[in-house]
Amino acid sequence: MPKLGSQLVLNRCPHCGVDNPNLTQAARFETNDFLNSSPKVWACYKCARCGGVVTAYSMKNSNQVKAIYPPPLEVDEMLPERARQYLEQAINSINAPAGAVMLAASAVDAMLKAKGLKEGSLYTRIKKAAEEHLITEEMAQWAHDVRLDANEQRHADDDSPLPTPEDAKRVIDFVQALGMFLFILPGRVKRGIENAKSS
């Protein structure tokens, strides 16, 4: 975690995704709980590129940041390698939202293929994943929206509006939720069971 100083050093802005953002402190204040047992120092930082605000805090006698809001987007190591790389690239290109949407859709594609769903179009595999109860019907509908967004960009549909950074974030949110549902939670459950057996 970074230090709570005049600049907040992050790899990327949690809002716009710009690399090595210029996050300067705009406000600083202290809080405590009702028992006076948890004194914290908070700082608000503004991104020079997008104007977004990032809040962070440390404990009063330390400048080591304990938490950042919104948290920086990160990709879990439990995702399959190909899906992880597509998702990382999507996150890194939020400021180029059409590309980010296409990369996010490729991450969805890679996740489904890693689960053995390799035949047919992406839409067919999404439908099959719901039929096999790998994902819920609601997730299938959400995934279908991601697929359509990506197709509109790939085929340069003149009637569809270009995606915004908010659209890209929405698609990336879906991909992270899908990864959590298909790979991360099952992996954590398996690890928890193994740890319980060995203790």
C-alpha positions as CSV (number, residue, x, y, z in Angstrom):
1,M,0.0,0.0,0.0
2,P,1.2,3.6,-0.7
3,K,1.9,6.3,1.8
4,L,-0.7,9.0,2.9
5,G,1.2,12.0,1.6
6,S,0.8,15.1,-0.6
7,Q,0.6,12.7,-3.6
8,L,-1.1,9.3,-3.7
9,V,1.1,6.9,-5.7
10,L,-1.0,4.4,-7.6
11,N,-0.3,2.5,-10.8
12,R,-3.6,3.6,-12.3
13,C,-6.4,6.0,-11.4
14,P,-9.4,4.0,-10.2
15,H,-11.7,6.3,-12.2
16,C,-10.1,6.8,-15.6
17,G,-7.4,4.1,-15.6
18,V,-4.7,6.5,-16.6
19,D,-1.2,5.1,-16.0
20,N,0.8,6.7,-13.1
21,P,-1.9,9.2,-12.3
22,N,-1.2,12.7,-10.8
23,L,-3.2,12.3,-7.6
24,T,-2.7,15.4,-5.5
25,Q,-4.1,15.9,-2.0
26,A,-7.1,18.2,-1.9
27,A,-8.3,17.7,1.7
28,R,-7.1,16.0,4.9
29,F,-8.9,15.4,8.2
30,E,-9.1,13.1,11.2
31,T,-11.8,10.8,12.6
32,N,-12.3,8.5,15.5
33,D,-14.8,6.0,16.8
34,F,-17.1,6.7,19.8
35,L,-14.7,5.0,22.1
36,N,-11.7,7.0,20.9
37,S,-9.9,3.8,20.1
38,S,-9.6,4.0,16.3
39,P,-8.0,7.4,15.3
40,K,-7.7,7.6,11.5
41,V,-6.2,10.2,9.2
42,W,-8.1,10.6,5.9
43,A,-7.0,12.3,2.7
44,C,-8.9,13.1,-0.5
45,Y,-6.9,13.2,-3.8
46,K,-8.0,14.6,-7.1
47,C,-6.9,13.1,-10.4
48,A,-5.4,15.8,-12.7
49,R,-6.6,13.9,-15.8
50,C,-10.3,13.0,-15.1
51,G,-11.1,15.1,-12.0
52,G,-12.1,12.0,-10.1
53,V,-11.6,11.9,-6.3
54,V,-9.8,9.1,-4.5
55,T,-10.1,8.8,-0.7
56,A,-7.5,7.0,1.5
57,Y,-6.9,6.6,5.2
58,S,-4.1,5.6,7.5
59,M,-4.0,5.1,11.3
60,K,-3.1,8.3,13.2
61,N,0.4,7.3,14.1
62,S,1.3,5.9,10.7
63,N,1.3,7.2,7.1
64,Q,0.8,3.7,5.7
65,V,-2.4,3.7,3.7
66,K,-4.9,1.0,5.0
67,A,-7.6,1.4,2.4
68,I,-8.4,3.3,-0.8
69,Y,-11.9,4.2,-2.1
70,P,-12.8,3.5,-4.8
71,P,-10.3,0.6,-4.7
72,P,-7.9,0.3,-7.7
73,L,-9.1,-2.3,-10.2
74,E,-7.1,-5.5,-9.9
75,V,-7.2,-8.9,-11.6
76,D,-7.2,-12.0,-9.4
77,E,-4.4,-14.6,-10.1
78,M,-7.0,-17.4,-9.9
79,L,-8.4,-16.5,-13.3
80,P,-7.2,-18.5,-16.3
81,E,-4.1,-16.9,-17.9
82,R,-5.6,-15.8,-21.2
83,A,-8.7,-14.4,-19.5
84,R,-6.6,-12.6,-17.0
85,Q,-4.4,-11.0,-19.7
86,Y,-7.5,-9.8,-21.6
87,L,-9.1,-8.4,-18.4
88,E,-5.8,-6.6,-17.4
89,Q,-5.6,-5.0,-20.9
90,A,-9.3,-4.0,-20.7
91,I,-8.7,-2.3,-17.3
92,N,-5.5,-0.6,-18.7
93,S,-7.5,0.8,-21.6
94,I,-10.6,2.2,-19.9
95,N,-9.6,5.6,-21.3
96,A,-10.1,4.0,-24.8
97,P,-13.5,2.5,-24.0
98,A,-14.3,0.9,-27.4
99,G,-11.1,-1.2,-27.1
100,A,-11.7,-1.9,-23.4
101,V,-15.2,-3.3,-24.3
102,M,-13.8,-5.6,-27.0
103,L,-11.0,-6.8,-24.6
104,A,-13.5,-7.4,-21.9
105,A,-15.7,-9.5,-24.2
106,S,-12.6,-11.5,-25.2
107,A,-12.0,-12.2,-21.5
108,V,-15.6,-13.5,-21.2
109,D,-14.9,-15.7,-24.3
110,A,-11.7,-17.0,-22.7
111,M,-13.4,-17.8,-19.4
112,L,-16.1,-19.8,-21.2
113,K,-13.6,-21.7,-23.3
114,A,-11.6,-22.5,-20.1
115,K,-14.8,-24.2,-18.8
116,G,-15.0,-26.4,-21.9
117,L,-17.5,-24.3,-23.8
118,K,-15.7,-24.0,-27.1
119,E,-18.3,-24.7,-29.8
120,G,-20.3,-22.1,-31.6
121,S,-20.6,-18.4,-31.2
122,L,-20.1,-16.5,-27.9
123,Y,-23.9,-16.2,-27.6
124,T,-24.3,-20.0,-28.0
125,R,-21.7,-20.7,-25.3
126,I,-23.3,-18.1,-22.9
127,K,-26.6,-19.9,-23.4
128,K,-25.0,-23.3,-22.9
129,A,-23.3,-22.0,-19.7
130,A,-26.7,-21.0,-18.3
131,E,-28.2,-24.4,-19.3
132,E,-25.4,-26.3,-17.6
133,H,-25.9,-24.0,-14.5
134,L,-22.3,-22.7,-14.7
135,I,-23.9,-19.2,-14.6
136,T,-27.4,-18.0,-13.6
137,E,-30.0,-16.9,-16.2
138,E,-29.5,-13.3,-14.9
139,M,-25.7,-13.6,-15.5
140,A,-26.4,-15.0,-19.0
141,Q,-28.5,-11.9,-19.8
142,W,-25.8,-9.6,-18.5
143,A,-23.2,-11.5,-20.5
144,H,-25.4,-11.2,-23.6
145,D,-25.4,-7.4,-23.2
146,V,-21.6,-7.5,-23.0
147,R,-21.4,-9.6,-26.2
148,L,-23.7,-7.2,-28.1
149,D,-21.6,-4.2,-27.0
150,A,-18.5,-5.9,-28.2
151,N,-20.0,-6.9,-31.6
152,E,-21.2,-3.4,-32.2
153,Q,-17.6,-2.1,-31.8
154,R,-16.1,-4.9,-33.9
155,H,-18.4,-4.4,-36.8
156,A,-18.3,-0.6,-36.6
157,D,-22.1,-0.3,-36.5
158,D,-22.9,3.3,-37.6
159,D,-26.1,3.3,-35.6
160,S,-24.6,2.3,-32.3
161,P,-23.1,5.1,-30.1
162,L,-19.5,4.7,-29.1
163,P,-19.0,3.4,-25.6
164,T,-18.1,5.8,-22.8
165,P,-15.6,5.1,-20.0
166,E,-18.7,4.3,-17.8
167,D,-19.8,1.7,-20.3
168,A,-16.3,0.2,-20.3
169,K,-16.4,0.1,-16.4
170,R,-19.8,-1.6,-16.5
171,V,-18.5,-4.3,-18.8
172,I,-15.4,-4.8,-16.8
173,D,-17.5,-5.1,-13.6
174,F,-19.4,-7.9,-15.3
175,V,-16.2,-9.7,-16.3
176,Q,-14.9,-9.5,-12.8
177,A,-18.2,-10.8,-11.4
178,L,-18.1,-13.7,-13.9
179,G,-14.5,-14.5,-13.0
180,M,-15.5,-14.5,-9.3
181,F,-18.4,-16.8,-9.9
182,L,-16.7,-19.2,-12.3
183,F,-13.1,-19.4,-10.9
184,I,-12.3,-17.3,-7.8
185,L,-15.1,-18.4,-5.3
186,P,-14.8,-22.1,-6.3
187,G,-11.0,-21.9,-5.9
188,R,-11.4,-20.3,-2.4
189,V,-13.9,-22.9,-1.3
190,K,-11.6,-25.7,-2.5
191,R,-8.7,-24.1,-0.7
192,G,-10.8,-23.7,2.5
193,I,-11.8,-27.3,2.5
194,E,-8.2,-28.5,2.0
195,N,-7.0,-26.2,4.8
196,A,-9.8,-27.5,7.1
197,K,-8.8,-31.1,6.4
198,S,-5.1,-30.5,7.0
199,S,-5.6,-28.7,10.4
